[in-house]
């Protein structure tokens, strides 16, 4: 099944911009792409959500949401406060599977981190990946504190028997500090997964044409990303 689940080690680590970069790279390779937001929170009915932002940056992708809730909270909490039915992992998996029959690649973007709860029963994005048998790409931050959250996420994925193809740094700074430079080597070490890309800070503010042109250069070659980014060269240029 051509589904890739994209999670983060927390909020504001660059999941949506990384999802857009993956989508843009796949489109450039001639593949049809759908982007499914499992649960959109903090956005009103007529506002642009994360899936629409991916389409703005990446181009002609199919966009879909399972549900959206107005308050910027965890999906389960946002649903409860809105007096609405929560998102269930099975609903997300069903929507992704349907999109996969019609597209070469389906990107399922989570909300927050891997274990953010969708419902009172404790359903999470990890459950969605398990139902789909899909690999989970982890978007992480570059700086101090990232090693702990990245290792915890990787351990949880492996404890569930889920595939972790690698990590992408969601917002690589223009002037990285010592912690960020050292983390280029330490992130793969603590997670047991390769570094598969680094998206520069501010990439989401680029004009769409510039974003689409640059995106393959931010992501590693080979599946599941098929970009042209060279991890060894990047580490050599930016490491301590």
N, C-alpha and C positions, 0 to 999 in steps of 0.2 A: 504494500500500500504506500503510495507516494506522499506520506504525511511526515512533516517535521514539526515537533512541538518546541516552542521557544519559551524558556523561562528565564528569570533573573535571580540573582542572589538577594534581591530586595527591590524596593521601589527606586525609581529615578536612576537606574543604572544604564539606560539606553536600549531597552528591549525593542521599543517601537522603531527606532532608527536602524537597529541591527536587522529587524524583520524587513524593513524597507530595503536595506542593502541586499539581503538574501533574495528578496523578490526581484529587485532590479537586475541582479546578476543572472537569475534564472530566465527572466524575460529576454535579456541580451543573448542568452544561449538558445533562444527559440522555443522555450517552454511556456505553456499556459500555467498561470498561477492563481490560486485563491488564497485569501487571507481571512481567517476566522478568529475573531476576538471572543474568547470564551465568556467573559463577563466584563462589560465596560462600566466603570463607575466614575462618578464625579463629572458627568457630562449630561446636559439637558437633551430633550428630545430632538431639537433642531440644531444642535451643536456638532462639530466635527469630532468623531471619536478616533481611537488609535488606528482602526482598520482604514478609515478614510484618509488619515494622515499617511499611512503606508502607500495608498494609491496615489496620493498627491505627489509623493516623492518618487515612487518607483515606476508608475505608469499604469498600463491597462491590466489591472488585476481585478478579479472578482472579490468583492468585500462582503462580509457577513458578520453578524453578531448573534449570539444566542440570547443575550439579554443586556439591558443597560439600566443603571440605577443612578439617581441624581447626586447622591452624596459621595464624596471621595473617601470611601471606606473599603474595608475588605468586602468582597461580594456577598458573603453570608450576612454580615452585619448590615450592609446597605439594603439588601433585599428585605430583611426583617423590619428595618426602620421605615421603609417605603410601603410596608404592608403588602408586599408582593411575593409571589412564589419564587424560591431561590433557583439558581441554576443547579442542575444535577450533572455529575460527570457523564452519565449515560447519554444525556441530551447533547452534550458537546461532542462526544465520540460519534454519535449518530449523524450530527451535522457535518462533521469532518469526513466521515466515510462517504456520505452522499456527494460532497464536493470532490472527493478523490475519484469518483467514477467519471467526472467531467473535466478534470484538470490533470496536468502532468505533475504538479506539485501543490500541496496544501500546507500552508503555514498556520499553525495554531498558536496564537499568542496568549499567554496567561496574564494574570493580574498580580503584580507584586512578585513574591517569591513562590517557590515550588509548593509549599504547604499552606499557602493562604487558603482559608476555608471558603467553599462555595455555599455550603448549607449546614444545618444544625447537625447532620449526621457525620460531618467531618470530611466530606468529599473535597478533593483537591485536583489540581492539574496533574499531579502524579498519577492519580486514578484514571484520568483521561488517557494519558500516555499508555498506561497498562492495558486499558480496554482496546486501544488501537494497535498495540504492539509497536508503537512508534518511537524512534530515537528522540532524545531531548537535548537540544543545544542550550548551553548555559551562558547567559550574558552576565558578565561580572564587571566590577569597577576596578580601576588600576591601583588605587592608593592604599594607605594604611587602613587595616581592618578587613581587607578583602579576603585574606587567606583563610580566616576562620569561617566566614559565611560560604566561601567557595568549597572548602573541604566538607562542611556539613551538608551542602546540597549534593555534592558528588557521592558522599556516603549514603545519603537517603536514596538516591537513584539506584545505586548498586544493591542496597539492601532489598529493593523491590524487584531486582532483576531487570531493570530498565537500561537501555543502551545510552551511554553518554559519549557521543562522537568527539566532543571537544568543547572548548571555551572560546568566547569572543569578548574582548574588552570593548565595552560599549561607548566609552568616551575617553580616548587617549589624549592627555593634555599636550598642548603645544610646548610647554616647558616642564617635563616630568621631574618630580622630586626623586630623592634617593629611594624612597619606599617603592614608588611606581617602577623605577628602573630595575630594582632587585626583584620585584614581583613578576617580571617577565620570565625569570627562571623558576621562581618559587611557586607560581600558580599551577603549572603543569605538575610539579613535584607533589604538592599537597592534594591535588585532585586526581592524580593518576590519569589525566586526560590531556591531549595536546592543545596548544594554543592555536586556534584556527583563524584568528583575525584580530584586527584592532581598528575600530572606527574612530576617526579623529573627533575631538570635542568640537561642537558647533556644526557638525555635518548636516544636521537637520535643518539648519538655516540656509543651506545652499539653495540656489535655484534648482528646480527639478532636473533640468537638462544637465547641469554640472554634477548633481548628485548621481544621476544614472550613469554618466560617463566614468565617474570615479569609483563607484561602488565595487566593481570586481577587484580593484586593487586593494581593497580593505579586507578581503576574505581569502582564505586559503584555497589552494587548488585541490581538485578531487572531491568526491562526494563527502558530505551532502551539499557543499557550498559551491564548488567549481569556479572559484575566483582565480586570481593570479598573485595573491599576497604570499610572500616568502617569509616564513617565521624565522628561519636562521638569519636572514639578512636583516630583519627588523630588530632582532635581539642584539645582533652585532652592532647595529647603528645606535640603539637606544639603551642598551644595558649598562650596568655600572662599569 
